[in-house]
Amino acid sequence: MAPLLLQLAVLGAALVAVALVLISIVAFITATKMPPLHQHEEEKFFLNAKGQKETLPSIRDSPTKQLSVVVPSYNEEHRLPVMMDEALGYLEKRQKHDPTFTYEVIVVDDGSKDQTSKVAFKYCQRYGSDKVRVITLVKNRGKGGAIRMDQMAIACGSRAHLEKESIAQRSYFRTLLMYGFHFLVWFLCVKGIRDTQCGFKLFTREAASRTFSSLHIERWAFDVELLYIAQFFKIPIAEIAVNWTEIEGSKLVPFWSWLQMGKDLLFIRLRYLTGAWRLEHTQKMN
């Protein structure tokens, strides 16, 4: 009986090894270079408060704001106002308290099929396009893709950059799945971060430019690769507690989304490990 169990164990280990090799080959072969940041003609402009077209600033422009708040949104016409009212209320209050503080809120409509852009544009009309801008992407790119597009076009005009989800979502089922996901994140990609998926991340201009310019993943798991890149470049990272409120209407489908994320995590690890994706060493940032 013992020899049979040993043979089965050896066979099982061999099958796992073969499967891992095959998956690594597939990950290497299917790896793509940096997703192209092609801009459609309509995406090169934004509408000011008067409805007139203005050319988007460039990443090469000098910084003009202390803080850029980037809000990637997809079909968020109902939930977006809650976030915008709270965020702008705080930012206006802070600016009133400190007149030297400057900010901009950039809503990136990621190819929505509803009235997200129109809802966001009302805030542009109310606060002015110097403080609120709306960028409407022609096609859906995913949250990571929407933020990358914003990095190329405008947000890098600021000294600091805050990536903020239009809303957070929490449930018991999501929390249970998150524990399993966090283990995979820790095992495969990123260590020392308790919640990689928190959609509330603050970057300096330099850190944002360096990390997003190296990003491959454009869907839900992009946060993990982003942190993987930051740790590779030895960019200092700190986690700060924030109050997080759930509002119904999340676009996340828990089981299938986490399944996709699990696959992305494995492929992130294997593609960097096999050299399909490469990062160039740079000096440590302050």
Disulfide bonds with the S-S distance in Angstrom:
none
